[in-house]
C-alpha cells in the first residue's frame, strides 16, 4: 500500500510559488535601488527649498 498524501502541503506550495512569482514581477515593475530613492528624495527636497526661496514675503 502507498503512503497517504497530504494535499494541503501541495496546495500551499503552489500558493507560495504563485505569490513569489507575483512578488518578483512587482519588484521589477515598482522596485528602485536605495541610491535611486535617495537621489529622488534629494531632488524633491531641493525643489521644495528652491520653491520656498522664491516665495514672496508680505
Secondary structure, 3 states (H helix, E strand, C coil): CCCCCCHHHHHHHHHHHHHHHHHHHHHHHHCCCHHHHHHHHHHHHHHHHHHHHCCCCC
